Amino acid sequence: MNTLAYGLLGLVARTPSSGYDLMLQLQPFWQAKHSQIYPLLAKLEQEGYLEFTRIHQTDRPDKKVYSITEKGQIALKVWLSEPAAEPVLRDELVLKTYCLGLADEKAASTMFVERIQQCREHLEMYEHYLKEYESDSAEHSYPPDHPSHPEFGDYLLLSWGSRRMKEDIAWCEWVLELLQKRS
């Protein structure tokens, strides 16, 4: 099984979900297309890692809501106990930065200004959700940053995203300062 398969098992283990819901849940931290998710869900179901319940819908085709089987839970626990693979970096801006000396000044600056804007939009979203977790913590026995909080993993990922966006913004601003020295 590949990483995406284990990720789908993990998401379904937390909450039974449809393929569409899984695609939305994955988006913040793993890029996967509809064409990858649905065949993989079918394969996981055929191999006994997942099962589904068909939900009848009158206004659209029936929906499959997947849940994890005992076999899926065992496979997920084994995967979670293994060391994580080295991260794969695939960011077009990084490659363009390597070739930045070949770009004209305006185009170079525009790339970084646009990335700052993208990062600010993502940061705003992450910060919004973090505030929601903190305000909802009164409903739980633990604050969201406590390992016993039921949404501890969500909180950690939102914090990671927020920190990453802040660091990316700072780096892009630094690059823009250096590019100004070019002129």
Backbone bond lengths (Angstrom), bond angles and torsions (degrees), N, CA, C in turn:
res aa  C-N    CA-C-N  psi(-1)  N-CA   C-N-CA  omega(-1)  CA-C   N-CA-C  phi
1 M - - - 1.462 - - 1.523 109.10 -
2 N 1.316 115.85 150.23 1.462 120.05 178.98 1.535 110.59 -97.09
3 T 1.322 115.51 175.28 1.463 121.25 -176.92 1.525 111.70 -60.23
4 L 1.327 116.81 -39.84 1.460 119.56 179.51 1.531 110.80 -61.55
5 A 1.319 117.18 -39.78 1.467 120.57 178.72 1.527 110.27 -60.78
6 Y 1.327 116.08 -46.14 1.474 118.93 178.71 1.526 110.90 -65.05
7 G 1.324 116.50 -38.03 1.461 119.77 177.45 1.523 111.50 -61.32
8 L 1.325 116.56 -41.67 1.466 120.17 177.81 1.527 110.60 -64.05
9 L 1.334 116.60 -41.61 1.472 119.49 176.74 1.527 110.69 -59.18
10 G 1.336 115.80 -43.28 1.462 120.06 -179.90 1.520 112.64 -63.07
11 L 1.326 116.11 -42.20 1.461 119.31 179.48 1.524 111.11 -66.27
12 V 1.325 116.76 -43.07 1.459 120.67 -179.40 1.528 110.56 -68.32
13 A 1.353 116.96 -33.12 1.468 119.84 177.85 1.527 110.71 -63.43
14 R 1.320 116.45 -33.59 1.468 120.08 179.11 1.518 111.36 -74.11
15 T 1.355 116.27 -44.05 1.456 121.47 -177.27 1.518 109.32 -152.13
16 P 1.321 119.76 121.64 1.462 119.63 173.89 1.529 109.62 -54.18
17 S 1.344 116.39 135.19 1.459 120.45 -170.84 1.513 111.74 -147.05
18 S 1.323 114.95 157.78 1.463 121.24 172.59 1.530 108.45 -83.58
19 G 1.316 116.04 167.01 1.462 120.29 177.43 1.526 112.14 -58.37
20 Y 1.323 115.85 -41.44 1.464 120.09 179.54 1.530 110.96 -64.10
21 D 1.336 116.32 -44.01 1.469 120.10 178.72 1.531 110.67 -61.85
22 L 1.326 116.30 -39.17 1.474 120.05 179.32 1.523 110.67 -64.67
23 M 1.330 116.38 -39.80 1.460 119.99 178.72 1.531 110.26 -60.70
24 L 1.333 117.13 -42.55 1.466 121.04 179.39 1.534 111.35 -66.72
25 Q 1.337 116.86 -39.34 1.462 120.70 -179.40 1.520 111.40 -66.81
26 L 1.313 117.18 -33.27 1.471 121.79 -177.67 1.524 112.75 -74.20
27 Q 1.320 117.37 -31.93 1.464 121.99 -169.41 1.528 115.74 -49.26
28 P 1.330 119.94 -40.81 1.469 117.13 -177.23 1.527 114.76 -63.24
29 F 1.346 117.68 -24.13 1.460 116.62 -174.58 1.509 114.95 -135.87
30 W 1.321 118.87 0.96 1.461 120.40 178.15 1.519 108.54 -153.18
31 Q 1.317 116.09 121.12 1.458 120.20 -179.54 1.524 109.37 -83.41
32 A 1.305 116.75 113.25 1.459 122.52 177.15 1.520 108.26 -140.44
33 K 1.298 114.59 137.76 1.456 119.88 -178.32 1.523 110.62 -94.42
34 H 1.312 114.15 161.47 1.459 123.28 175.38 1.526 109.86 -50.18
35 S 1.325 116.40 -42.41 1.468 121.60 -176.87 1.530 112.71 -68.18
36 Q 1.320 118.37 -16.30 1.458 122.04 175.75 1.532 111.21 -93.00
37 I 1.317 115.82 -40.67 1.458 120.98 -171.98 1.526 112.52 -70.61
38 Y 1.326 117.60 -49.81 1.456 119.67 -174.08 1.529 113.54 -64.29
39 P 1.342 120.05 -45.03 1.471 118.34 176.39 1.539 112.22 -63.65
40 L 1.324 116.39 -34.84 1.460 120.11 179.46 1.534 110.80 -68.23
41 L 1.321 117.13 -39.70 1.468 120.28 176.04 1.530 110.17 -61.37
42 A 1.321 116.76 -42.70 1.469 120.38 179.15 1.532 110.35 -62.55
43 K 1.323 116.79 -41.40 1.471 121.15 179.64 1.536 110.39 -65.68
44 L 1.332 117.19 -44.04 1.459 121.13 178.99 1.535 110.72 -62.75
45 E 1.312 116.22 -35.50 1.471 120.22 177.84 1.530 109.75 -70.31
46 Q 1.322 117.52 -44.47 1.473 121.16 179.88 1.527 111.70 -62.29
47 E 1.335 116.47 -34.04 1.464 120.59 -178.31 1.531 113.00 -86.96
48 G 1.336 116.79 -0.67 1.454 120.52 173.75 1.518 115.96 88.73
49 Y 1.347 117.90 11.37 1.464 120.61 178.70 1.525 111.94 -84.66
50 L 1.334 115.59 -27.12 1.463 122.31 179.61 1.517 108.94 -131.44
51 E 1.317 114.97 159.16 1.456 121.47 169.23 1.520 106.33 -135.38
52 F 1.327 116.55 162.78 1.468 117.47 -179.27 1.517 110.65 -134.77
53 T 1.318 112.74 157.26 1.448 122.40 171.57 1.516 106.33 -115.09
54 R 1.306 116.38 131.59 1.465 120.68 179.73 1.534 108.42 -86.28
55 I 1.318 116.29 125.04 1.467 122.45 179.27 1.532 107.90 -104.86
56 H 1.310 115.79 119.60 1.465 120.61 179.82 1.535 109.47 -73.56
57 Q 1.329 115.13 134.13 1.463 121.93 176.98 1.520 107.68 -129.03
58 T 1.298 117.39 135.09 1.464 119.79 -177.68 1.524 112.93 -82.73
59 D 1.325 117.70 -32.74 1.456 120.92 -174.12 1.531 113.82 -94.12
60 R 1.321 118.28 -3.38 1.462 122.22 179.21 1.529 108.49 -156.66
61 P 1.335 116.76 173.74 1.481 117.98 -179.69 1.527 111.79 -60.89
62 D 1.330 114.98 155.50 1.467 120.12 178.75 1.527 110.03 -56.57
63 K 1.304 114.89 151.79 1.466 121.65 -177.22 1.518 108.86 -111.93
64 K 1.348 115.56 141.27 1.454 121.52 174.16 1.519 108.23 -99.66
65 V 1.324 116.52 126.27 1.461 121.20 175.53 1.535 106.32 -109.61
66 Y 1.326 114.83 116.87 1.455 121.84 -175.02 1.521 111.24 -88.98
67 S 1.324 115.03 144.75 1.462 121.65 171.10 1.523 107.46 -135.52
68 I 1.311 115.78 157.46 1.462 121.10 -174.86 1.530 110.19 -85.05
69 T 1.324 116.03 143.53 1.462 121.72 176.89 1.525 109.02 -94.10
70 E 1.320 116.40 174.66 1.464 120.15 176.83 1.535 110.51 -61.57
71 K 1.324 116.75 -40.66 1.468 121.02 177.47 1.533 110.04 -60.56
72 G 1.331 116.84 -40.82 1.459 121.52 177.92 1.519 112.09 -65.31
73 Q 1.332 116.95 -39.88 1.469 121.08 178.63 1.525 110.95 -63.98
74 I 1.323 116.91 -40.22 1.466 120.45 179.11 1.526 109.89 -65.06
75 A 1.331 117.10 -46.27 1.470 120.85 179.54 1.528 110.80 -61.70
76 L 1.323 116.62 -40.41 1.466 121.48 179.41 1.522 110.98 -64.00
77 K 1.338 117.82 -44.02 1.466 120.90 179.44 1.523 111.47 -63.47
78 V 1.326 117.54 -38.61 1.470 120.98 177.44 1.521 109.28 -63.70
79 W 1.338 116.94 -47.08 1.467 120.92 -179.22 1.528 111.37 -61.81
80 L 1.336 117.07 -42.25 1.462 120.85 -179.09 1.528 112.21 -65.89
81 S 1.319 117.71 -23.79 1.467 120.00 179.94 1.527 112.52 -85.53
82 E 1.318 117.64 -10.27 1.469 121.59 179.63 1.531 110.05 -86.01
83 P 1.353 117.26 152.06 1.468 119.30 176.76 1.538 110.54 -63.31
84 A 1.306 116.31 145.94 1.467 120.95 177.92 1.525 109.48 -73.30
85 A 1.315 115.83 145.85 1.465 121.33 177.03 1.526 109.36 -68.55
86 E 1.306 115.35 158.92 1.464 120.08 176.69 1.531 108.79 -61.88
87 P 1.338 118.09 138.56 1.470 119.71 -177.20 1.528 111.61 -64.78
88 V 1.328 114.03 147.81 1.462 121.30 177.05 1.521 106.97 -101.00
89 L 1.310 116.49 124.47 1.462 120.82 178.05 1.517 108.24 -102.35
90 R 1.302 115.07 120.81 1.465 120.20 179.24 1.521 107.27 -141.68
91 D 1.314 115.31 83.38 1.455 121.66 -176.75 1.526 107.13 -127.79
92 E 1.307 116.52 116.77 1.463 121.12 -176.94 1.524 111.79 -57.47
93 L 1.318 117.99 -34.88 1.459 120.15 179.62 1.521 111.16 -62.88
94 V 1.324 117.74 -34.52 1.466 120.83 178.42 1.524 109.98 -63.81
95 L 1.321 116.96 -45.37 1.465 120.48 178.83 1.532 110.84 -65.28
96 K 1.314 117.12 -42.29 1.470 120.35 178.65 1.531 110.40 -65.18
97 T 1.327 117.05 -34.48 1.467 119.94 177.84 1.522 110.27 -63.06
98 Y 1.309 116.68 -39.10 1.468 120.67 178.34 1.526 110.77 -59.50
99 C 1.323 116.64 -32.76 1.475 122.19 -178.65 1.526 112.20 -100.28
100 L 1.313 117.92 14.72 1.462 122.66 -170.99 1.527 113.69 -59.10
101 G 1.309 117.71 -32.05 1.463 120.49 179.50 1.518 113.34 -61.93
102 L 1.314 117.41 -16.53 1.466 122.20 -179.58 1.527 112.38 -92.27
103 A 1.332 117.46 -11.47 1.472 121.47 -176.87 1.519 110.48 -89.37
104 D 1.327 115.73 153.57 1.465 117.13 175.15 1.524 108.18 -76.47
105 E 1.309 115.05 159.62 1.472 122.04 -171.47 1.527 112.67 -58.58
106 K 1.329 116.34 -44.82 1.459 119.42 -176.74 1.527 110.92 -66.34
107 A 1.325 117.11 -44.74 1.468 120.59 -179.91 1.526 110.49 -62.94
108 A 1.318 116.13 -40.95 1.466 120.65 179.69 1.526 110.53 -61.67
109 S 1.318 116.43 -48.80 1.463 120.26 -179.79 1.526 111.50 -63.02
110 T 1.316 116.64 -41.24 1.464 121.14 -179.08 1.527 111.61 -58.83
111 M 1.337 117.04 -39.82 1.468 120.31 179.13 1.520 111.54 -57.49
112 F 1.320 115.56 -43.43 1.463 119.57 -176.32 1.520 112.09 -77.15
113 V 1.316 117.33 -34.23 1.464 120.57 175.33 1.525 109.44 -63.65
114 E 1.328 116.75 -42.59 1.465 120.35 178.96 1.526 111.18 -65.14
115 R 1.326 116.94 -40.11 1.464 119.26 179.41 1.527 110.21 -65.49
116 I 1.326 117.62 -38.85 1.468 120.20 177.23 1.524 109.94 -59.44
117 Q 1.330 116.67 -43.25 1.461 120.31 179.51 1.524 111.09 -62.82
118 Q 1.334 117.02 -44.12 1.471 120.65 177.72 1.528 110.29 -59.84
119 C 1.323 115.79 -45.30 1.471 120.19 -178.77 1.526 111.29 -63.79
120 R 1.317 116.68 -39.59 1.469 119.58 178.91 1.520 111.53 -63.78
121 E 1.349 116.75 -38.27 1.466 120.43 177.84 1.530 110.38 -64.64
122 H 1.323 116.40 -44.70 1.462 120.17 178.51 1.531 110.50 -65.23
123 L 1.328 116.39 -42.70 1.458 120.91 179.54 1.527 110.72 -59.42
124 E 1.308 116.44 -43.67 1.465 120.73 178.79 1.528 110.61 -59.25
125 M 1.330 117.07 -42.09 1.458 121.01 179.45 1.531 110.50 -65.57
126 Y 1.345 116.64 -47.26 1.465 119.90 -179.89 1.524 111.04 -60.77
127 E 1.325 116.72 -44.71 1.460 120.90 -179.58 1.533 111.39 -63.49
128 H 1.324 116.11 -37.88 1.465 120.61 177.43 1.531 110.29 -59.72
129 Y 1.336 116.21 -49.03 1.468 120.15 -179.47 1.528 111.74 -66.67
130 L 1.315 117.09 -37.33 1.469 119.59 177.76 1.527 110.53 -61.62
131 K 1.320 117.22 -41.79 1.466 120.58 178.13 1.522 110.68 -63.63
132 E 1.344 116.47 -38.68 1.467 119.72 177.15 1.524 110.66 -61.91
133 Y 1.343 116.86 -44.62 1.462 119.90 178.74 1.521 110.69 -60.99
134 E 1.320 117.40 -42.33 1.459 120.71 -178.93 1.528 111.50 -67.38
135 S 1.335 117.32 -38.44 1.463 118.88 179.86 1.529 111.53 -75.12
136 D 1.340 117.32 -28.89 1.465 120.77 177.92 1.522 112.67 -79.91
137 S 1.323 117.77 -8.31 1.468 120.39 -174.97 1.529 112.35 -65.19
138 A 1.314 117.64 -17.74 1.466 120.22 178.15 1.530 110.73 -64.21
139 E 1.348 116.94 -24.79 1.460 121.32 -179.82 1.533 112.11 -75.90
140 H 1.323 117.51 -15.45 1.464 121.77 -176.11 1.524 110.90 -113.20
141 S 1.310 115.55 163.45 1.468 121.09 179.83 1.517 111.98 -73.88
142 Y 1.331 116.20 -19.53 1.469 120.98 -174.57 1.523 110.50 -126.56
143 P 1.335 117.34 152.29 1.470 119.70 173.04 1.536 109.39 -70.25
144 P 1.333 118.68 161.46 1.470 120.55 -174.64 1.529 114.28 -63.18
145 D 1.339 117.38 -20.88 1.467 119.12 179.88 1.529 112.75 -90.19
146 H 1.322 116.85 9.42 1.469 121.00 177.38 1.533 108.93 -93.56
147 P 1.343 118.24 134.45 1.472 120.44 -177.91 1.527 115.12 -58.10
148 S 1.317 118.97 -19.46 1.468 121.01 179.34 1.525 112.77 -87.36
149 H 1.315 117.95 -8.05 1.465 120.45 178.02 1.528 108.25 -66.00
150 P 1.338 118.23 136.42 1.470 120.08 -176.05 1.531 114.33 -61.72
151 E 1.320 117.98 -21.73 1.468 120.76 -179.13 1.526 110.89 -115.23
152 F 1.319 116.25 32.11 1.460 122.41 -179.25 1.532 111.17 -57.94
153 G 1.329 117.25 -45.03 1.465 120.69 179.95 1.518 111.89 -62.14
154 D 1.323 117.08 -40.78 1.466 120.76 177.41 1.525 110.11 -60.26
155 Y 1.339 114.78 -45.53 1.466 120.38 -179.09 1.533 110.87 -61.24
156 L 1.334 116.06 -42.80 1.465 119.74 179.47 1.522 111.52 -61.98
157 L 1.331 117.02 -43.44 1.466 119.94 -178.78 1.522 111.92 -68.25
158 L 1.320 117.23 -38.73 1.464 119.78 176.54 1.531 110.54 -64.36
159 S 1.327 116.80 -40.12 1.467 120.65 177.43 1.519 110.82 -64.29
160 W 1.336 116.15 -42.20 1.467 120.98 177.72 1.528 110.15 -61.07
161 G 1.339 116.94 -45.77 1.459 120.67 178.83 1.517 111.80 -61.09
162 S 1.323 116.67 -42.93 1.458 121.38 179.38 1.526 111.16 -62.26
163 R 1.313 116.24 -47.36 1.471 120.23 179.89 1.522 111.31 -63.55
164 R 1.324 115.64 -40.54 1.464 119.92 179.22 1.527 111.27 -62.15
165 M 1.323 116.66 -43.87 1.462 120.03 -179.51 1.525 110.68 -64.46
166 K 1.326 117.24 -41.12 1.467 120.05 178.36 1.527 110.39 -61.95
167 E 1.318 116.86 -42.69 1.465 120.70 179.77 1.528 111.03 -67.58
168 D 1.330 117.46 -40.96 1.467 120.49 177.90 1.530 111.10 -62.74
169 I 1.331 117.12 -41.08 1.464 120.89 177.93 1.525 109.71 -61.73
170 A 1.325 117.14 -47.00 1.468 120.58 -179.51 1.532 110.60 -60.87
171 W 1.335 117.22 -41.69 1.466 120.46 -179.73 1.529 110.63 -65.47
172 C 1.341 117.37 -44.41 1.466 120.68 179.55 1.533 111.45 -63.36
173 E 1.323 116.53 -39.35 1.473 119.35 177.28 1.520 110.70 -64.20
174 W 1.331 117.40 -38.49 1.459 121.86 177.36 1.530 110.39 -63.90
175 V 1.333 116.96 -43.14 1.472 120.66 178.73 1.525 109.34 -62.65
176 L 1.324 117.87 -42.24 1.469 120.48 178.54 1.530 111.54 -60.68
177 E 1.329 116.75 -39.28 1.475 120.31 176.50 1.535 109.98 -61.78
178 L 1.301 116.91 -43.05 1.468 120.07 179.03 1.525 111.16 -66.05
179 L 1.307 117.13 -38.93 1.471 120.18 179.38 1.522 111.77 -64.90
180 Q 1.333 117.10 -30.92 1.466 120.67 177.83 1.519 111.39 -64.82
181 K 1.311 116.78 -27.14 1.469 120.96 178.50 1.522 111.18 -70.55
182 R 1.317 117.24 -19.34 1.464 122.71 -178.51 1.509 111.35 -65.39
183 S 1.347 115.70 -34.76 1.474 118.86 -173.96 1.506 114.61 -84.98
